[in-house]
């Protein structure tokens, strides 16, 4: 290879790295000190197989950190509300669909590393998982306090409208059951599969209407999986939240 071509190749690589860092900084809202950990956080297992290279471990960590930050935020925001209200609000704020929507709005989908040939992944909820992994990365680099500030400033304030969330009906499952009853159709929530994922038991629950599988949801408990399945089924059937 000629020296000129080698310099040209190196120049392209540096330009690509600079562009990636600029995109990452734009999404995160700050200049990451260690870009390697953020690259891992953005890497889906469809691109990188091993636990140290893909984002599943960081997703596990970020899920726990995000839940704690949201719990603390709600506890301080609603000093007179009881446990039931706070638990329901947290579920609304960190449910899989909500996090996925926020991730897409933040621009995470554009810089996430995943198999773009797989159309199922393009329309899946892996970007919410990637957001959790990024929370884990911020925590490892910045510590809990700065991560909490980042979550509030970059996720909660710009993307979660608390007044609307307060009146939103979280129990889509009951709404779906009511819809089926009005239509005189049978509805069943069936556990399709149980398996171990990242050291936790994962449940896949399906919604069947008149025996036909309409949608399936995943969760680390049956309640969350059922609610996700109900949400997906309601969207597919055009059932609004009104």
C-alpha positions in Angstrom: 0.0 0.0 0.0 1.4 3.4 -0.9 2.2 5.9 1.9 -0.4 8.3 0.5 -3.1 5.6 0.6 -2.2 4.6 4.1 -2.5 8.2 5.3 -5.8 8.5 3.5 -7.1 5.4 5.3 -5.9 6.6 8.7 -7.5 10.0 8.0 -10.9 8.3 7.2 -10.7 6.3 10.3 -10.0 9.3 12.5 -12.8 11.2 10.8 -15.2 8.4 11.4 -14.1 8.2 15.1 -14.5 12.0 15.4 -18.0 11.8 13.9 -19.0 9.0 16.3 -17.7 10.9 19.3 -19.7 14.0 18.2 -22.9 12.0 17.8 -22.4 10.3 21.2 -21.8 13.7 22.8 -24.9 15.1 21.2 -27.0 12.3 22.5 -25.5 12.2 26.0 -25.3 16.0 26.5 -21.7 15.8 27.7 -18.3 14.7 26.5 -17.7 11.1 27.7 -14.3 10.5 29.2 -14.2 6.8 28.4 -15.9 6.3 25.0 -15.1 2.5 25.1 -17.7 1.8 27.8 -20.3 3.8 25.9 -19.6 1.8 22.7 -20.2 -1.4 24.7 -23.5 0.2 26.0 -24.6 0.8 22.4 -23.7 -2.7 21.2 -26.5 -5.2 20.8 -25.7 -8.9 21.0 -26.6 -9.3 17.3 -23.3 -7.5 16.6 -21.2 -8.7 19.5 -21.6 -12.1 21.1 -19.6 -12.1 24.3 -20.8 -10.6 27.6 -17.8 -8.2 27.9 -18.5 -6.8 24.4 -22.3 -6.4 24.2 -24.6 -4.3 26.4 -26.5 -6.9 28.3 -24.5 -6.6 31.5 -24.7 -2.8 31.4 -28.4 -3.1 30.7 -28.8 -5.2 33.9 -26.9 -2.6 35.9 -28.6 0.4 34.3 -32.1 -1.1 34.9 -31.4 -1.2 38.7 -29.8 2.3 38.8 -32.6 3.9 36.7 -35.3 2.3 38.9 -33.6 3.6 42.1 -33.3 7.1 40.6 -36.9 7.2 39.4 -38.1 5.9 42.9 -36.1 8.7 44.6 -37.4 11.3 42.1 -41.0 10.3 42.8 -40.6 10.1 46.5 -39.4 13.7 46.6 -41.9 15.0 44.0 -45.0 13.5 45.7 -44.4 13.8 49.5 -48.1 13.0 50.3 -48.7 10.1 48.0 -48.8 6.5 49.1 -46.8 3.5 48.1 -49.4 2.3 45.5 -49.4 5.6 43.7 -45.6 5.8 43.7 -45.2 2.2 42.4 -47.7 2.8 39.6 -46.0 6.0 38.5 -42.6 4.3 38.5 -44.1 1.5 36.3 -45.4 4.1 33.9 -42.1 5.9 33.7 -39.8 2.9 33.1 -42.0 0.5 31.2 -40.4 -1.0 28.1 -42.5 1.0 25.5 -41.9 4.3 27.3 -38.1 3.8 27.5 -38.0 2.7 23.9 -39.9 5.8 22.7 -37.6 8.0 24.8 -34.5 6.3 23.4 -35.6 6.9 19.8 -36.4 10.6 20.5 -32.9 11.0 22.1 -31.3 9.7 18.9 -30.0 6.5 20.4 -31.4 4.4 17.5 -29.1 6.3 15.1 -25.9 5.4 16.9 -26.8 2.0 18.3 -24.8 -0.9 17.0 -27.2 -3.7 15.9 -27.8 -5.9 13.0 -29.6 -3.4 10.7 -30.4 -6.2 8.1 -32.7 -7.7 10.7 -36.0 -5.8 10.2 -37.4 -7.3 13.4 -34.7 -5.6 15.4 -35.3 -2.2 13.7 -38.9 -2.2 15.0 -38.2 -3.9 18.3 -37.7 -2.5 21.8 -34.0 -3.0 22.0 -33.4 0.8 22.1 -35.0 1.1 25.5 -32.6 -1.6 26.6 -29.8 0.4 25.1 -30.9 3.4 27.1 -30.7 1.4 30.3 -27.2 0.3 29.3 -26.2 3.9 28.8 -27.5 4.7 32.3 -25.2 1.9 33.5 -22.3 3.4 31.6 -22.9 6.9 33.0 -23.1 5.4 36.5 -19.7 3.6 36.1 -18.0 6.7 34.8 -19.7 9.5 36.8 -21.1 7.8 40.0 -24.7 7.8 41.3 -25.2 11.5 42.0 -24.2 12.7 38.6 -26.1 9.9 37.0 -29.2 10.9 38.9 -28.8 14.5 37.7 -28.3 13.2 34.1 -31.4 11.0 34.2 -33.6 13.9 35.5 -32.2 16.5 33.0 -31.9 14.3 29.9 -34.7 11.8 30.3 -37.4 12.8 32.8 -37.7 16.5 32.3 -37.6 16.7 28.5 -39.4 13.4 27.7 -41.8 12.4 30.5 -44.8 14.7 31.1 -45.7 13.9 34.7 -49.2 15.6 34.8 -50.3 13.5 31.8 -48.7 10.4 33.3 -50.7 10.8 36.5 -54.0 10.4 34.8 -52.9 7.8 32.3 -54.6 4.4 32.7 -51.7 2.0 33.3 -53.9 -1.1 33.5 -54.2 -1.8 29.8 -54.9 -5.4 30.6 -58.2 -4.5 32.3 -59.1 -2.2 29.4 -58.4 -5.0 26.9 -60.5 -7.5 28.9 -63.4 -5.0 29.0 -63.1 -4.5 25.2 -63.2 -8.3 24.6 -66.3 -8.6 26.9 -68.2 -5.9 25.0 -67.4 -7.8 21.7 -68.5 -11.1 23.3 -65.0 -12.5 22.5 -63.0 -14.8 24.8 -59.6 -13.4 26.0 -56.8 -15.3 27.6 -53.3 -14.4 28.9 -51.1 -17.4 28.4 -47.5 -17.9 29.5 -45.8 -19.0 26.3 -42.3 -19.5 27.7 -40.2 -19.1 30.8 -36.4 -19.0 30.5 -33.3 -17.7 32.2 -31.9 -14.4 30.7 -28.9 -12.6 32.3 -29.4 -14.5 35.5 -33.1 -13.7 35.9 -36.2 -15.6 34.9 -37.8 -14.1 31.8 -41.5 -14.6 31.1 -43.1 -14.4 27.7 -46.9 -14.0 27.9 -49.3 -14.0 24.9 -52.7 -12.5 24.5 -55.2 -14.8 22.8 -58.6 -13.6 21.6 -61.0 -16.3 20.5 -58.0 -18.6 20.5 -55.9 -16.6 18.1 -52.5 -15.2 19.4 -52.7 -11.4 19.0 -49.5 -10.2 20.7 -46.8 -11.4 23.1 -44.9 -9.4 25.8 -41.7 -10.1 27.7 -40.9 -9.2 31.3 -39.0 -10.4 34.4 -42.3 -11.1 36.1 -45.6 -12.3 34.7 -47.4 -9.0 35.6 -45.0 -6.9 33.5 -45.1 -9.4 30.7 -48.9 -9.4 30.7 -49.1 -5.6 30.7 -46.7 -5.4 27.8 -48.6 -8.0 25.9 -51.8 -6.2 26.6 -50.3 -2.9 25.4 -49.1 -4.4 22.1 -52.4 -6.1 21.6 -54.3 -2.9 22.2 -52.2 -1.0 19.7 -52.6 -3.8 17.2 -56.4 -3.7 17.6 -56.7 0.0 17.6 -57.9 0.3 21.2 -57.2 3.8 22.5 -56.4 4.9 26.0 -59.5 7.2 26.1 
